[in-house]
Amino acid sequence: MADRYDQFKEAIPMIEDFGMQIAIENHTDTFSDEILWIVDRLDHPLIGTCVDTMNPLQVMEDPSHAMERMLPRAYCCHFSDEIIVVDPLGVHDIGAPHGQGSMDCPRMVAQIREKSPMDKIIFENEIAFKRMDEPIEEARARELEACKESVRYLRDVLKLGVRNR
């Protein structure tokens, strides 16, 4: 983390020159506290967080806790829903259309609205191959259908992207 901090610190003049807004993501190998350590230490108005709703699970962190901590400094959110599976191989997740996975999507959206200044949410669908020899065309068709189902759920149920009239 110290090396990442040094790299971002060194890049600040370029970030300012280009007027870029940098959002550091809680990727699958970092805890929210690690991202916040960098962001807080850099203490720059153009540097914030990117909250990924599923990545905390990869480091055994509660997604709700990670969101609670990171959202006040967030510039963007990678919003996804996945099915949590416990089987003889351990605990893992399988991509699912929003509203069909194990996550409490309405609660996550409420957290985002309450805790963050963001005005955009990036939705992610991580629909994997069913088997290694599955034709790419079939996987793409399933992923496209999952995206359509997610958009319907996000608009119709969670009212994202729908302006209040």
N, C-alpha and C positions, 0 to 999 in steps of 0.2 A: 504494500500500500504506500509505503514511503516513496518508492520509485515512481509509482503512478502520480502521487502528489507532485513530485519534482517535475515530471513531464508536463502536467497541466500548468504548473506555476510558470514554467519556461514558455509555454504557449500563450500565456495571457496577452502579451502585446499583439500577437497575430489575431487572437479572438476579438480583441478590441478593435483592431484595424478593420476587420471584416464585419464587425457588429454581430457576430455569431452568438447564438444562445446555445450553451452546451448543457446537455442533460446526461448525467452519468448514471448508467443503469445498474440496478442490483441484479447482476447476471447470475448464472447458475453456480458461480464459485465465490460469491460474496454475500456477506450479511449486510442488512440495512445499516447497522452501526459503522461498518467499514466505509460504505459510500458516504454516509453523513460525516464521518471523520474527515474525508478528503474535502467535501463540499464546505463544511464549516471552517476548516483550516484555510482553504483558499479564500473564503469570505469575499466573493466577487459577485456583483449583481447579474452577470451574464452566465454564471455557472450554478446549476441546480441539479435536480435528480430526475431520472426517468424511472418510474415505478413499474416494474413488471409484476403482475398479479400472481403469476405461477412460479416464478423463479425462486422465491423464498423456500419453497418445498424441497428444492434440490440441496439445500444446506440445512434442512430440518428446522426452518424458521417458520413461525406462524405467519401466513400471508397478511392477516388482519393487523398483526403487530407491525410488520414491515411497512404496510401502507400507512398506518397511523403515524409512524415516525417520519416517513419520507414525503408524504403528500404536501406538507406545508412548504417544502422547498422544490416541489415538482414543476417541471415545464412540460412533461408529457407522461403518458401512461400506456404501456403495452397491456391491454386488457384481454385476458383469455379465460377460458373455462376448460377444465380437463376432468376426466374421471379418475379418481384415486382408486387404485387396485391393490389389494393385499392378497398375495398368493404364496405358494412355496418358494418362489424366487425373491420374495421380499415385498417392498412397497414401491410402486411406480405409478406413473400417470400416463393416461392415453388421451390424446387430443379429442375434443368434442365440440360440437356447435355450442354457442353460448346458450345457457339455460338448460342444457342437457347433461352437464358435467356435475361434479361434486361441489363446486364452489357456490357460495351464496352471492350470486351476481347482483341482486337488488341491494344487498348490504354494501357490497364493494362500490357500487355507483353512489350510494348515499354517502359513504366515506369520502369519495372523490369530491362530490359536490360540497360537502361540509368543510373539508380540510384543505382543499387545494384551490389556488387561483387559476388553474388550467381552464382553458375553454375548448380543448380538443382532447379526444381519447382515440388512440390507435387500437383497433381491434385486431387480434391475432387468432388465427385458427391453426393449430398444429396437428393436422390430420396426417398420420403416418401411413406408410404402406401396410397393408394387411398381412402380406407375406413378402419375402425377399424376391420372389419371382413374379410378383404382380406387375402386369404391364403398366407403364407410366400413364397411359391414357386413362386407365381405370382409376388410378390413384388421383389424377387431376380432376376427373369427373366427380369423385367423392368429395374432394377438397372444395370444388366450386359449389356443390350442393350444400356443404357445411357452411360456407361463407354466406350463401343465400339465406339459409335457416338462421344464421347468426344475425344478419342484418334485419330480418323480420322480427326476431326476438328483441334486439336492441332498440328498434324503432317502436314496435307495437306494444311491447310489454314494459320495457324500461324507459321508453319515451326519449331516448337519446337521438339527437339530431332533429327533434320535433320542436319547433318554436311554440311557446305559449302564446295563444291569441286572445 
